[in-house]
Amino acid sequence: MLIREARDRAREWVVDAASQDPAITGAFFAGSTTWLPADAEFAPTSDVDLWLVTDAGANRHGKIAYRGVILDVSRAPAGGFRSAERILGDYHVAGAFRTPNIILDRTGSLAAVQAVVGRDYARRRWVERRCDHAAENVRRYLASLSETADPHDRVLAFLFAAGVTTHVLLVAGLRNPTVRTRYAAVRELLADYGCPEAHEELLDVLGSAHITRVRAQEHLDALAGVFDAASAALRTSVPFASDISELSRPIAIDGSRDLIDRGLHREAMFWIAVTHARCRKVLAHDAPPSVRDRLEPVYTAFLADLGVASAMDVRHRAEQVGAFLVDVRDRAASIMSANPGIKD
């Protein structure tokens, strides 16, 4: 299947959803499919990101299967999409508006915003603003670390704090701040700018610089069993519930295996780690003690390899991320200065 075919099916789903729900006033494509050529192959380990703009309800998110395509659907209030300046400064959303990706626009407001964002997306002040936004996210994750939080939540906060440092750089390079494959994407960016050593620093802060391909494969094989157990046990409502499901298994497990097969085993460790911690959180809430106890050694061994086996380890590594952010911002400034696509 090609990207355009996957997007056509997603568009069909949006039209049907909007016909049944008049609160949906707009919709647009986001994510990796907006950064790839329409005639590129749509990978079986990918999904199509959609945003539904609605006059009702708070933010919601989930995955849906439709005609052989996994749709990753976010719903958000219309008020957040009325200001071009707000979108230009939001590194999560701005990329979707840099080119025409609108599917539905009942009020015409999305088209008006897209025209401005498309014109100003690459202007220096807005690129800098989005880099600031990504850096603020790093600090927000670090601030969320708490000794009283669940151990899984502390690990997740550290992982995303470390992982968002890649987004600071990808935004500076006018690249897609992708989620699961962020370390592979930033590796390519830094190679293009002649500083591959900076990628080693990113991996070191994450804790995966020393991981071998064999060890990454062992961790993924173990995670597959943990994932299946968590998916079967899941009852508690958590924001990432649809990511721990049979529907998402090709993305979480097979997608990580694809990275390992391509020699990007150290880069694959980020999403393996996130998925591991999320699964452990689900198991802690919903699985019987016998299942939790059986799978605990798998998670413990993984954390030890990543260097975050204890609360003290997590705190120390979080401090490392905070100090590293200064270097990341300097690197981002250098990339912006060298980037011919950025306009004053």
Legacy VTK file of the C-alpha trace (Angstrom):
# vtk DataFile Version 3.0
C-alpha trace
ASCII
DATASET POLYDATA
POINTS 344 float
0.000 0.000 0.000
1.170 3.532 -0.778
0.996 6.524 1.527
-1.690 8.113 -0.639
-3.844 4.982 -0.401
-3.529 4.870 3.371
-4.443 8.546 3.584
-7.423 8.030 1.246
-8.772 5.364 3.588
-8.209 7.628 6.574
-10.074 10.399 4.764
-13.015 8.044 4.187
-13.127 7.298 7.906
-13.111 11.012 8.777
-15.957 11.777 6.383
-18.018 8.972 7.910
-17.198 10.027 11.491
-18.050 13.650 10.772
-21.356 12.703 9.164
-22.364 11.010 12.411
-20.987 13.639 14.793
-21.843 17.283 14.025
-19.520 18.399 16.864
-16.576 17.555 14.588
-15.869 20.829 12.818
-12.513 19.995 11.259
-9.887 17.354 10.676
-6.335 17.183 9.392
-3.498 14.747 8.817
-0.477 14.876 11.111
2.552 12.715 11.824
4.949 10.925 9.541
2.660 10.498 6.528
2.690 14.283 6.057
6.481 14.245 5.724
6.708 11.415 3.174
5.994 11.375 -0.582
2.500 10.252 -1.491
3.906 7.438 -3.658
6.166 6.069 -0.880
5.354 2.678 0.605
3.181 2.737 3.710
4.998 0.519 6.197
2.962 -2.170 7.984
4.561 -0.947 11.232
3.103 2.547 10.747
-0.200 4.290 11.386
-1.903 7.377 10.008
-2.130 10.255 12.481
-5.369 12.237 12.403
-6.593 15.164 14.454
-10.305 15.785 14.842
-11.208 19.343 15.799
-14.375 19.350 17.842
-16.706 21.735 19.629
-17.367 19.172 22.343
-15.253 17.424 24.937
-11.687 17.445 26.128
-8.632 15.972 24.453
-8.905 12.278 23.644
-6.635 9.908 21.812
-6.790 6.351 20.528
-6.077 3.884 17.745
-8.674 2.521 15.342
-8.455 -0.117 12.616
-10.095 0.842 9.333
-9.824 -1.040 6.025
-6.381 -2.459 6.781
-4.948 0.801 8.146
-4.340 1.746 11.776
-5.536 5.274 12.463
-4.087 7.159 15.427
-6.876 9.602 16.212
-6.569 12.644 18.466
-9.572 14.793 19.356
-9.032 18.335 20.591
-11.193 21.435 21.172
-11.560 23.840 18.265
-10.332 26.750 20.377
-6.771 25.491 20.142
-6.712 25.858 16.343
-7.902 29.423 15.826
-4.560 31.190 16.218
-1.795 30.798 13.631
0.696 32.183 16.147
-0.228 29.530 18.676
0.222 26.780 16.088
3.505 28.234 14.819
4.942 28.014 18.331
3.706 24.475 19.048
6.241 21.955 17.818
3.778 19.060 18.108
1.225 20.553 15.714
3.006 23.080 13.498
4.426 20.455 11.137
0.932 19.338 10.160
0.094 22.903 9.032
3.269 23.642 7.106
1.643 22.108 3.994
-2.073 21.609 3.100
-3.127 18.557 5.135
-6.696 19.567 5.930
-9.377 16.917 5.440
-12.425 18.747 6.801
-12.949 22.445 7.572
-16.578 23.367 8.176
-15.832 26.902 9.387
-12.866 27.749 7.144
-10.717 28.540 10.186
-8.222 25.716 9.598
-7.514 26.883 6.049
-6.909 30.420 7.280
-4.475 29.187 9.907
-2.727 26.874 7.462
-2.109 29.709 5.006
-0.233 31.688 7.665
1.635 28.715 9.122
2.665 27.533 5.663
4.085 30.981 4.928
5.913 31.501 8.224
6.792 27.964 9.328
10.491 28.278 8.421
10.984 31.810 9.771
13.735 31.884 12.354
11.723 33.333 15.210
9.131 30.595 14.929
11.728 27.821 14.636
13.360 29.229 17.773
9.980 29.373 19.495
9.323 25.708 18.694
12.782 24.746 19.964
11.913 26.598 23.168
8.661 24.653 23.361
10.497 21.320 23.050
13.035 22.386 25.697
10.166 23.382 27.984
8.784 19.863 27.551
12.105 18.387 28.688
11.970 20.544 31.809
8.317 19.667 32.386
9.087 15.956 32.375
11.998 16.502 34.741
9.787 18.542 37.071
7.219 15.721 37.134
9.708 13.327 38.723
8.630 12.634 42.279
9.848 10.247 44.941
6.192 9.508 45.778
5.203 8.643 42.184
4.871 5.078 40.994
8.258 3.667 39.917
6.947 3.149 36.372
5.891 6.802 36.156
9.328 7.957 37.317
10.982 5.848 34.621
8.576 7.163 31.976
9.234 10.766 33.017
12.972 10.203 32.671
12.591 8.472 29.296
10.519 11.266 27.792
12.757 13.960 29.266
15.731 12.300 27.587
13.792 11.545 24.403
12.495 15.074 23.861
16.090 16.331 23.614
16.035 14.771 20.141
12.984 16.885 19.297
14.831 20.095 20.106
17.349 19.178 17.409
14.842 17.837 14.875
12.804 21.041 15.151
15.954 23.107 14.577
16.619 21.058 11.442
13.037 21.480 10.136
12.618 17.716 10.432
9.699 15.664 11.698
9.778 15.380 15.522
8.583 11.808 15.264
7.671 9.740 18.293
8.748 6.101 18.098
11.669 6.557 15.679
12.993 9.853 17.066
16.501 8.515 17.713
16.801 7.121 14.197
15.593 10.452 12.772
18.020 12.535 14.823
20.869 10.212 13.878
20.254 11.062 10.227
19.957 14.774 10.984
23.233 14.925 12.901
25.053 12.943 10.217
23.786 15.423 7.617
25.210 18.288 9.680
28.551 16.575 10.170
28.296 15.907 13.893
27.642 12.182 14.414
29.417 12.361 17.777
26.445 14.356 19.100
24.244 11.339 18.431
26.469 9.214 20.661
25.916 11.766 23.426
22.140 11.481 23.007
22.306 7.695 23.249
24.565 7.918 26.276
22.081 10.143 28.102
19.281 7.721 27.223
21.393 4.828 28.491
21.506 2.756 25.304
24.909 3.695 23.852
26.468 0.439 25.062
23.605 -1.892 24.071
24.529 -4.528 21.512
22.250 -5.751 18.778
21.999 -9.162 20.441
21.052 -7.632 23.782
18.456 -5.336 22.203
16.912 -8.336 20.460
16.815 -10.256 23.749
15.054 -7.365 25.433
12.532 -7.054 22.611
11.805 -10.809 22.646
11.173 -10.592 26.378
9.032 -7.487 25.944
6.794 -9.274 23.443
5.617 -11.644 26.179
5.193 -8.791 28.652
3.217 -6.816 26.064
0.822 -9.696 25.428
0.274 -10.193 29.158
-0.371 -6.481 29.712
-2.699 -6.264 26.723
-4.728 -9.186 28.042
-4.860 -7.752 31.574
-5.629 -4.120 30.751
-8.728 -2.845 32.541
-7.720 0.474 34.101
-8.182 3.563 31.951
-4.764 5.026 31.109
-3.915 7.625 28.432
-1.822 5.134 26.457
-4.301 2.237 26.622
-4.639 1.873 22.849
-0.832 1.596 22.551
-0.917 -1.550 24.713
-3.323 -3.587 22.625
-3.342 -6.282 19.999
-4.080 -3.588 17.413
-0.871 -1.722 18.283
1.371 -4.764 18.541
2.740 -4.418 14.963
3.840 -0.863 15.792
5.245 -1.424 19.275
6.882 -4.819 18.753
7.342 -5.316 15.003
8.305 -1.663 14.530
11.067 -2.021 17.099
12.206 -5.260 15.492
12.460 -3.476 12.161
14.788 -0.875 13.691
16.970 -3.610 15.173
17.109 -5.432 11.836
18.295 -2.202 10.197
21.178 -1.910 12.651
19.418 0.766 14.705
19.245 -1.353 17.836
20.447 1.393 20.180
17.899 3.777 18.699
15.164 1.139 19.094
15.731 1.031 22.834
13.775 4.247 23.441
10.413 2.841 22.395
11.221 -0.582 23.825
11.842 1.180 27.144
8.676 3.294 26.977
6.568 0.261 26.092
8.182 -1.804 28.862
7.422 0.822 31.507
3.865 1.287 30.262
3.271 -2.451 30.300
4.632 -2.695 33.821
2.258 0.059 34.925
-0.678 -1.851 33.435
0.443 -5.084 35.093
0.822 -3.347 38.465
-2.803 -2.176 38.290
-4.595 -4.990 36.514
-2.664 -8.286 36.500
-2.856 -10.921 39.237
0.200 -11.166 41.532
1.320 -14.419 39.924
1.667 -12.738 36.507
3.391 -9.663 37.953
5.854 -11.784 39.894
6.625 -13.986 36.882
7.434 -10.987 34.670
9.166 -8.789 37.251
12.691 -10.185 36.558
12.338 -9.290 32.865
11.631 -5.647 33.699
14.283 -5.496 36.417
16.958 -6.787 34.036
15.917 -4.268 31.419
16.114 -1.330 33.821
19.535 -2.477 34.980
20.825 -2.500 31.404
19.453 1.006 30.866
21.017 2.198 34.117
17.800 3.174 35.918
17.341 0.237 38.270
16.663 2.337 41.388
15.019 5.625 42.344
18.493 7.029 42.990
19.570 5.977 39.475
16.570 7.740 37.946
17.238 10.906 39.930
20.909 10.914 38.904
20.057 10.333 35.238
17.412 13.070 35.341
20.050 15.495 36.587
22.233 14.407 33.680
19.419 15.209 31.229
18.938 18.642 32.786
22.622 19.479 32.436
22.727 18.038 28.912
19.893 20.277 27.758
22.318 23.236 27.691
24.494 21.431 25.136
21.425 20.421 23.131
20.275 24.031 22.889
23.731 25.089 21.702
23.696 22.332 19.087
20.220 23.378 17.963
21.422 26.964 17.513
24.297 25.724 15.336
21.931 23.659 13.204
19.607 26.627 12.747
22.533 28.832 11.705
23.631 26.281 9.120
20.136 25.405 7.892
19.511 27.002 4.464
15.790 26.388 4.794
15.373 28.799 7.687
14.379 32.342 6.721
14.829 35.533 8.741
LINES 1 345
344 0 1 2 3 4 5 6 7 8 9 10 11 12 13 14 15 16 17 18 19 20 21 22 23 24 25 26 27 28 29 30 31 32 33 34 35 36 37 38 39 40 41 42 43 44 45 46 47 48 49 50 51 52 53 54 55 56 57 58 59 60 61 62 63 64 65 66 67 68 69 70 71 72 73 74 75 76 77 78 79 80 81 82 83 84 85 86 87 88 89 90 91 92 93 94 95 96 97 98 99 100 101 102 103 104 105 106 107 108 109 110 111 112 113 114 115 116 117 118 119 120 121 122 123 124 125 126 127 128 129 130 131 132 133 134 135 136 137 138 139 140 141 142 143 144 145 146 147 148 149 150 151 152 153 154 155 156 157 158 159 160 161 162 163 164 165 166 167 168 169 170 171 172 173 174 175 176 177 178 179 180 181 182 183 184 185 186 187 188 189 190 191 192 193 194 195 196 197 198 199 200 201 202 203 204 205 206 207 208 209 210 211 212 213 214 215 216 217 218 219 220 221 222 223 224 225 226 227 228 229 230 231 232 233 234 235 236 237 238 239 240 241 242 243 244 245 246 247 248 249 250 251 252 253 254 255 256 257 258 259 260 261 262 263 264 265 266 267 268 269 270 271 272 273 274 275 276 277 278 279 280 281 282 283 284 285 286 287 288 289 290 291 292 293 294 295 296 297 298 299 300 301 302 303 304 305 306 307 308 309 310 311 312 313 314 315 316 317 318 319 320 321 322 323 324 325 326 327 328 329 330 331 332 333 334 335 336 337 338 339 340 341 342 343
